[in-house]
Amino acid sequence: MAYSMTGFARYETEICGESAVIEISSVNHRFLDVSFRLPNQWTVLEPSLRDTVKDLLSRGKVSINIRHGRSLGVAPKIRLDTERARFYIEAARGLMHLMSSTDALSLDSLIALEGVIVPEDEELNIEEIASQLVEALKIAVSRLNEVRAKEGLALGSAISEHLGTLDILVDNVGKRAPELLSLYDEKLRRRILEVNAEVGVKEERLAMEVALMADRMDVTEELVRFRAHMVHARDIMASAGPVGRDMNFLVQEMLREANTLGSKLRDVEASRDIIEIKTEIEKIREQIQNLE
């Protein structure tokens, strides 16, 4: 199944008793480019989290934002720094005396001062956090892949339609090629009769000219290769792994064959079909830019 490189997923969970939210967004990119935004206490876990993502995704610019906070009903642990509080109180008294003021430092003002009340550092069980966070990240990435698979299915359907149109156009060109040779033979004979009627041209010479033109206009190999490319394209799109890079290479080969067809078949009707062939190839090329 083809996966799109574009998607977004959000997963809420608990990590060691604290609520956590994982948000993942991805867009198209030539390679896999993963960036993290983590709580400061968890930054040490980034290498293992990055390895987890690499095991689940192949391409795309992926941004992962992980936030955490305490669960509802769980009171945060705080600590009163009495030494710092005393320092503020003594400083306030000294300022009152200096300014001959009667205004005292209120309790509300005191606890609002920096460092008087601080959160108490808790010992982190980093191994347990890592284990739970990796599992949560796997779930978040799987949700992202569900979104990417849905869009990939739509892209695959569109590409299948373009390939079906190419089948028709290539068949048209294949039918037109022999007709062009017959028209060339007829045109050459007519011109010889008009320009060289009295002198005459041997039939062998005429046959040689037609044979040379037939060789220059022979597009059998190009048509065979083009049809083989389309079969290969369908096989790639039906495969289980990433398809973007292989399809991108194949589209370049298809365009090369289309250009060769255009240089060999200089006919209005054939040229019209070849232009349409290039247009369909370009549509496929645009679609696959977003495929993993």
Backbone torsions as a table, in degrees:
resi	resn	phi	psi	omega
1	MET	NA	136.6	178.5
2	ALA	-81.9	136.4	178.0
3	TYR	-111.6	137.1	170.9
4	SER	-74.0	156.1	175.3
5	MET	-91.7	-1.6	-177.2
6	THR	-104.9	133.3	177.9
7	GLY	177.4	170.2	177.7
8	PHE	-146.8	141.3	177.5
9	ALA	-146.3	151.2	179.5
10	ARG	-135.7	135.9	-178.8
11	TYR	-138.5	127.4	177.9
12	GLU	-107.9	137.0	-177.6
13	THR	-155.4	-169.5	173.3
14	GLU	-124.3	136.4	176.6
15	ILE	-120.2	109.9	-179.9
16	CYS	51.1	46.7	175.4
17	GLY	85.0	-3.6	178.4
18	GLU	-111.5	140.3	178.1
19	SER	-66.9	146.3	179.7
20	ALA	-142.8	144.1	178.1
21	VAL	-126.0	129.0	177.2
22	ILE	-114.9	122.6	176.7
23	GLU	-119.4	129.1	-178.6
24	ILE	-126.3	129.6	173.0
25	SER	-127.9	146.4	-180.0
26	SER	-141.7	145.8	175.0
27	VAL	-133.4	173.8	-175.6
28	ASN	-72.1	147.4	-179.9
29	HIS	-161.7	152.2	-178.1
30	ARG	-64.2	-35.0	-177.9
31	PHE	-126.6	-173.4	175.0
32	LEU	-91.5	117.6	-179.0
33	ASP	-126.1	108.2	-174.6
34	VAL	-111.8	129.2	175.7
35	SER	-124.3	143.6	-177.0
36	PHE	-119.7	146.5	164.8
37	ARG	-123.6	111.4	-173.3
38	LEU	-122.4	154.8	169.0
39	PRO	-58.6	148.2	-176.4
40	ASN	-54.4	-37.9	-176.8
41	GLN	-68.8	-17.9	-174.5
42	TRP	-107.0	2.0	-176.4
43	THR	-61.0	-27.5	179.7
44	VAL	-64.1	-18.5	-177.8
45	LEU	-87.6	-4.8	-174.3
46	GLU	-56.2	-43.5	-180.0
47	PRO	-57.0	-44.8	-179.5
48	SER	-68.9	-35.5	176.9
49	LEU	-66.6	-38.6	178.9
50	ARG	-64.3	-41.1	177.9
51	ASP	-63.3	-36.4	178.4
52	THR	-61.7	-44.1	179.9
53	VAL	-65.7	-40.8	-179.4
54	LYS	-62.5	-29.8	178.5
55	ASP	-73.9	-18.6	-173.4
56	LEU	-111.1	-19.8	-178.9
57	LEU	-127.6	151.0	-178.2
58	SER	-111.0	-39.3	-178.2
59	ARG	-141.5	161.5	176.7
60	GLY	122.6	153.8	173.0
61	LYS	-93.4	108.1	-170.3
62	VAL	-111.1	126.6	177.3
63	SER	-113.5	126.1	-177.0
64	ILE	-122.1	121.9	179.7
65	ASN	-116.1	119.3	-179.6
66	ILE	-117.4	122.5	178.1
67	ARG	-119.2	152.5	177.5
68	HIS	-144.9	157.7	178.4
69	GLY	-164.5	170.9	-177.3
70	ARG	-72.4	148.0	175.9
71	SER	-68.2	155.0	178.8
72	LEU	-60.2	137.4	177.9
73	GLY	90.0	-7.1	178.8
74	VAL	-100.7	113.8	-176.0
75	ALA	-76.0	136.0	177.7
76	PRO	-70.7	147.7	177.4
77	LYS	-88.0	128.5	-179.7
78	ILE	-127.2	163.8	-179.2
79	ARG	-135.2	136.9	177.2
80	LEU	-93.2	122.8	177.1
81	ASP	-89.9	90.8	-175.2
82	THR	-65.5	-35.0	179.5
83	GLU	-62.2	-44.5	179.3
84	ARG	-66.4	-39.1	178.7
85	ALA	-61.2	-45.0	178.1
86	ARG	-60.0	-39.0	179.1
87	PHE	-60.6	-44.4	179.2
88	TYR	-63.9	-41.4	-178.0
89	ILE	-64.5	-45.7	179.5
90	GLU	-63.9	-39.9	178.6
91	ALA	-64.4	-38.4	179.1
92	ALA	-66.7	-40.5	178.7
93	ARG	-64.1	-42.0	178.5
94	GLY	-62.0	-39.5	179.2
95	LEU	-67.6	-37.8	177.4
96	MET	-61.0	-45.2	-179.8
97	HIS	-64.7	-41.2	-178.7
98	LEU	-63.1	-37.7	-175.9
99	MET	-98.1	3.1	-178.5
100	SER	52.6	45.9	-177.4
101	SER	-107.0	154.7	176.5
102	THR	-104.0	-2.4	179.5
103	ASP	-71.6	124.7	179.3
104	ALA	-102.5	159.6	177.4
105	LEU	-74.1	117.0	-178.0
106	SER	-77.8	160.9	179.5
107	LEU	-62.8	-41.4	179.5
108	ASP	-59.3	-43.1	-179.6
109	SER	-69.0	-36.5	-177.5
110	LEU	-64.4	-48.1	-176.3
111	ILE	-71.8	-15.8	178.4
112	ALA	-83.3	-12.6	-179.1
113	LEU	-72.4	147.0	-175.1
114	GLU	-60.8	129.9	172.8
115	GLY	88.2	-5.0	179.9
116	VAL	-73.2	-49.2	174.2
117	ILE	-117.8	120.8	-176.1
118	VAL	-129.4	149.4	175.4
119	PRO	-65.4	141.0	-179.4
120	GLU	-82.9	127.5	179.3
121	ASP	-65.2	131.8	178.1
122	GLU	-107.6	146.0	178.2
123	GLU	-73.6	123.4	-176.8
124	LEU	-88.8	133.5	171.4
125	ASN	-90.0	84.0	-169.8
126	ILE	-63.9	-32.6	179.8
127	GLU	-67.3	-41.7	179.1
128	GLU	-67.7	-41.1	177.0
129	ILE	-60.4	-45.2	-179.1
130	ALA	-60.5	-44.5	-178.7
131	SER	-62.1	-47.6	-178.4
132	GLN	-69.5	-37.2	-177.7
133	LEU	-69.5	-38.3	177.4
134	VAL	-62.1	-44.2	179.3
135	GLU	-64.1	-40.4	178.6
136	ALA	-65.1	-39.2	179.7
137	LEU	-65.5	-37.6	177.8
138	LYS	-61.0	-41.5	178.7
139	ILE	-65.1	-42.5	179.9
140	ALA	-62.4	-42.8	179.6
141	VAL	-67.1	-37.1	177.8
142	SER	-63.4	-36.6	175.7
143	ARG	-66.7	-39.7	176.0
144	LEU	-60.5	-42.7	-179.5
145	ASN	-66.0	-29.8	175.0
146	GLU	-62.8	-42.0	178.0
147	VAL	-67.2	-44.1	-179.2
148	ARG	-65.4	-34.3	178.4
149	ALA	-67.4	-40.1	179.8
150	LYS	-62.7	-45.2	178.3
151	GLU	-69.5	-35.3	177.5
152	GLY	-62.6	-35.9	177.6
153	LEU	-63.2	-41.3	178.2
154	ALA	-65.7	-41.4	178.1
155	LEU	-64.1	-42.1	179.2
156	GLY	-62.2	-38.3	178.2
157	SER	-64.4	-41.5	178.9
158	ALA	-65.3	-42.3	179.3
159	ILE	-64.2	-38.8	178.6
160	SER	-61.2	-39.6	177.7
161	GLU	-64.5	-41.6	178.5
162	HIS	-63.8	-39.6	178.4
163	LEU	-65.3	-36.8	176.7
164	GLY	-63.6	-40.0	176.5
165	THR	-64.7	-39.4	178.1
166	LEU	-62.8	-37.4	177.2
167	ASP	-55.0	-46.6	-178.0
168	ILE	-65.9	-45.6	-177.2
169	LEU	-65.3	-41.8	179.2
170	VAL	-65.8	-38.7	176.0
171	ASP	-62.2	-39.4	177.9
172	ASN	-61.0	-44.3	179.3
173	VAL	-64.7	-40.2	178.9
174	GLY	-62.7	-35.3	177.9
175	LYS	-75.4	-31.9	-176.2
176	ARG	-73.8	-31.8	-175.0
177	ALA	-57.1	-50.1	177.5
178	PRO	-63.0	-35.4	178.8
179	GLU	-63.2	-38.1	179.3
180	LEU	-63.9	-39.8	179.2
181	LEU	-64.9	-40.8	177.8
182	SER	-64.4	-41.2	177.6
183	LEU	-64.2	-37.9	179.1
184	TYR	-64.9	-42.7	178.6
185	ASP	-59.7	-46.5	-179.5
186	GLU	-64.6	-42.5	-179.8
187	LYS	-65.6	-40.6	179.7
188	LEU	-64.0	-43.4	178.6
189	ARG	-62.1	-41.0	-179.3
190	ARG	-65.4	-41.2	179.4
191	ARG	-67.3	-37.2	178.4
192	ILE	-64.1	-40.8	179.2
193	LEU	-64.8	-37.1	-178.8
194	GLU	-74.9	-42.2	-173.8
195	VAL	-91.3	-33.5	-170.7
196	ASN	-124.7	34.2	-172.9
197	ALA	-60.9	-40.6	-175.1
198	GLU	-80.0	-35.9	-177.3
199	VAL	-73.2	-44.8	-179.2
200	GLY	83.4	151.2	178.5
201	VAL	-131.7	131.8	-179.2
202	LYS	-63.5	148.2	-179.8
203	GLU	-62.4	-32.0	179.8
204	GLU	-64.4	-39.8	-179.8
205	ARG	-66.5	-40.4	178.8
206	LEU	-63.6	-42.6	179.6
207	ALA	-63.2	-36.7	179.1
208	MET	-64.9	-43.7	179.7
209	GLU	-62.8	-42.4	179.4
210	VAL	-65.7	-38.8	179.4
211	ALA	-64.6	-40.5	177.9
212	LEU	-63.6	-43.3	178.7
213	MET	-66.0	-38.4	178.5
214	ALA	-60.8	-38.1	178.7
215	ASP	-66.8	-41.2	179.8
216	ARG	-69.2	-29.5	-177.8
217	MET	-94.8	0.1	-177.2
218	ASP	-69.5	116.0	-178.9
219	VAL	-115.8	20.2	-177.7
220	THR	-58.6	-47.8	-178.1
221	GLU	-63.8	-41.4	-179.4
222	GLU	-63.1	-41.6	-180.0
223	LEU	-67.2	-40.2	178.5
224	VAL	-62.2	-45.7	-179.9
225	ARG	-65.5	-40.2	-179.2
226	PHE	-62.4	-44.9	179.3
227	ARG	-64.9	-36.0	177.5
228	ALA	-65.3	-37.7	177.2
229	HIS	-62.4	-39.7	-179.3
230	MET	-68.9	-37.3	175.0
231	VAL	-63.1	-43.1	179.2
232	HIS	-63.3	-39.7	179.5
233	ALA	-60.4	-43.2	179.3
234	ARG	-66.2	-37.5	178.0
235	ASP	-64.5	-42.3	179.6
236	ILE	-62.4	-46.3	-177.9
237	MET	-64.5	-25.1	-179.7
238	ALA	-89.8	-5.6	-177.1
239	SER	-75.6	164.3	-175.0
240	ALA	-84.5	-28.3	-174.6
241	GLY	-86.7	-173.5	176.5
242	PRO	-60.2	142.9	-174.1
243	VAL	-121.7	-14.7	-170.1
244	GLY	-57.7	-50.8	-176.0
245	ARG	-64.6	-44.7	-179.9
246	ASP	-62.8	-41.3	179.3
247	MET	-67.1	-36.6	179.1
248	ASN	-62.9	-43.0	177.1
249	PHE	-64.4	-42.7	-177.6
250	LEU	-65.1	-38.6	178.2
251	VAL	-61.5	-38.7	177.0
252	GLN	-62.2	-40.8	177.7
253	GLU	-65.9	-39.7	178.2
254	MET	-63.9	-40.5	179.0
255	LEU	-66.0	-37.1	177.7
256	ARG	-62.4	-42.5	178.8
257	GLU	-66.4	-38.0	179.0
258	ALA	-63.6	-40.6	178.2
259	ASN	-64.1	-38.8	177.8
260	THR	-65.5	-40.9	176.9
261	LEU	-59.9	-42.4	-179.6
262	GLY	-64.8	-35.4	-180.0
263	SER	-74.8	-24.5	-178.1
264	LYS	-91.1	-33.2	-175.7
265	LEU	-107.7	91.4	-178.8
266	ARG	-94.0	77.3	-177.1
267	ASP	-141.0	142.3	-175.7
268	VAL	-59.1	-48.7	-177.2
269	GLU	-65.9	-45.2	179.0
270	ALA	-65.1	-40.2	179.9
271	SER	-61.9	-37.2	179.1
272	ARG	-62.4	-44.2	179.0
273	ASP	-66.4	-38.3	-178.9
274	ILE	-67.5	-37.0	175.4
275	ILE	-62.5	-41.1	177.4
276	GLU	-65.4	-36.1	176.8
277	ILE	-61.0	-45.8	179.4
278	LYS	-64.2	-36.0	178.5
279	THR	-63.7	-44.2	179.2
280	GLU	-65.7	-39.0	177.6
281	ILE	-61.8	-41.9	179.6
282	GLU	-64.1	-37.9	177.1
283	LYS	-63.0	-41.8	177.2
284	ILE	-64.0	-42.5	-179.8
285	ARG	-59.3	-41.2	178.8
286	GLU	-65.0	-39.6	-178.4
287	GLN	-66.6	-41.1	-173.2
288	ILE	-75.9	-12.2	177.2
289	GLN	-62.2	-19.6	-178.5
290	ASN	-105.2	8.0	-179.6
291	LEU	-95.6	139.2	178.2
292	GLU	-67.6	NA	NA
